Amino acid sequence: MRPATPLPDLTAQPLYHGTKADLQPSDLITPGFASNYGQRKPAAFVYLSATLEAAT
């Protein structure tokens, strides 16, 4: 059995989400809402970006 891989420290850099919602730091973003693509099926993932330009 291999040892567990440590999780990355996500507080080391800001992460951005391309949403029009008025979110505040520490607000929780979860999957399961209508996506912005295709037939607007519920999204299975939350996508984040390391740059503001990519998020917008």
Secondary structure, 3 states (H helix, E strand, C coil): CCCCCCCCCCCCCCCECCCCCCCCCCCCCCCCCECCCCCCCECCCCCCECCHHHHC
